[in-house]
Amino acid sequence: ERAAVLIPNDESVHSYLGLAFDALGRQDEALNQFKRAAQLNPDSERVLNFLAQSLMKQKQVPEAVALYQRILVLKPDSVVGHNNLALALWELKDYSSARRHFEAALAIDPADVGVLTNLATLLGEQGSISDAIALFQRAIHLQPQDAATRGQLANLLAKTGKISDAIGHFKVAIADNPDDSELRANLARAHLSVGAFAAA
């Protein structure tokens, strides 16, 4: 804090102080520091991201959306920018716009596993199960030891009646993350759904 007093016009000082406040859970103070940093350097993608993330934590989602849109004006090919804007729009229940920005991110980097799983989750929630399954399968192909994503894929496969495939994926996910009780419970439910009581 003393540095911000001694060097009040240094954006990096305010950014790092904001990060420190954020780590301590002092969200209001973090937000104020990020706002000051953005005033000093309004065209910094890094600073705008810090401020937008702080706004999201404060549930000031429309303000965060405006910042993410600003980031994409500055850097239209930012995968992170499109992904973060999509997440914020999802929070506002603007599902079609969220999907559009996830797809824009994937057009830039088709191998981004985080974006693949985000879009897959959104589509699954919206009832586009087959599209969601295809995206989860792409993500698993790229990152086969991601137990959480494999578990999400298995859940959707079970929902569509592909119980054998779901069980196979649950088993692989549990092998990668044996302490995950939710995966084990979902595997048991899958076994029970086909009458495999002993396996459950």
Residue pairs with C-beta under 8 A, 6 or more apart in sequence:
1 17
3 10
3 13
3 17
4 13
4 14
4 17
4 33
4 36
7 13
9 40
10 40
11 37
11 40
11 41
11 44
11 47
12 37
14 33
14 34
14 36
14 37
14 40
15 33
15 34
15 37
15 46
15 47
15 50
17 33
18 29
18 30
18 31
18 32
18 33
18 34
18 37
18 50
18 54
19 30
19 50
21 27
21 29
21 30
21 33
22 30
22 54
22 57
27 54
27 57
27 58
28 58
30 54
31 51
31 54
31 55
31 58
34 47
34 50
34 51
34 54
35 51
37 44
37 47
37 50
37 51
38 44
38 47
38 48
38 51
41 47
42 48
43 74
45 71
45 74
45 75
45 78
45 81
48 67
48 70
48 71
48 74
49 67
49 71
49 80
49 81
49 84
51 67
52 64
52 67
52 68
52 71
52 84
52 88
53 64
53 84
55 61
55 63
55 64
55 67
56 64
56 88
56 91
61 88
61 91
61 92
62 92
64 88
65 85
65 88
65 89
65 92
68 81
68 84
68 85
68 88
69 85
71 78
71 81
71 84
71 85
72 78
72 81
72 82
72 85
75 81
77 108
79 105
79 108
79 109
79 112
79 115
82 101
82 102
82 104
82 105
82 108
82 115
83 101
83 102
83 105
83 112
83 114
83 115
83 118
85 101
86 97
86 98
86 99
86 100
86 101
86 102
86 105
86 118
86 119
86 122
87 98
87 118
89 95
89 97
89 98
89 101
90 98
90 122
95 122
95 126
98 122
99 119
99 122
99 123
102 115
102 118
102 119
102 122
103 119
105 112
105 115
106 112
106 115
106 116
106 119
109 115
111 142
113 139
113 142
113 143
113 146
113 149
116 135
116 136
116 138
116 139
116 142
117 135
117 136
117 139
117 146
117 149
117 152
119 135
120 131
120 132
120 133
120 135
120 136
120 139
120 152
121 132
121 152
123 129
123 131
123 132
123 135
124 132
124 152
124 156
129 156
129 159
129 160
130 160
132 156
133 153
133 156
133 157
133 160
136 149
136 150
136 152
136 153
136 156
137 153
139 146
139 149
140 146
140 149
140 150
140 153
143 149
144 150
145 176
146 176
147 173
147 174
147 176
147 177
147 180
147 183
148 173
148 177
150 169
150 170
150 172
150 173
150 176
151 169
151 170
151 173
151 180
151 182
151 183
151 186
153 169
154 165
154 166
154 167
154 169
154 170
154 173
154 186
154 190
155 166
155 186
157 163
157 165
157 166
157 169
158 166
158 186
158 189
158 190
158 193
163 190
163 193
163 194
166 190
167 187
167 190
167 191
170 183
170 186
170 187
170 190
171 187
173 180
173 183
174 180
174 183
174 184
174 187
177 183
187 200
188 200
189 200
191 197
191 199
191 200
192 200
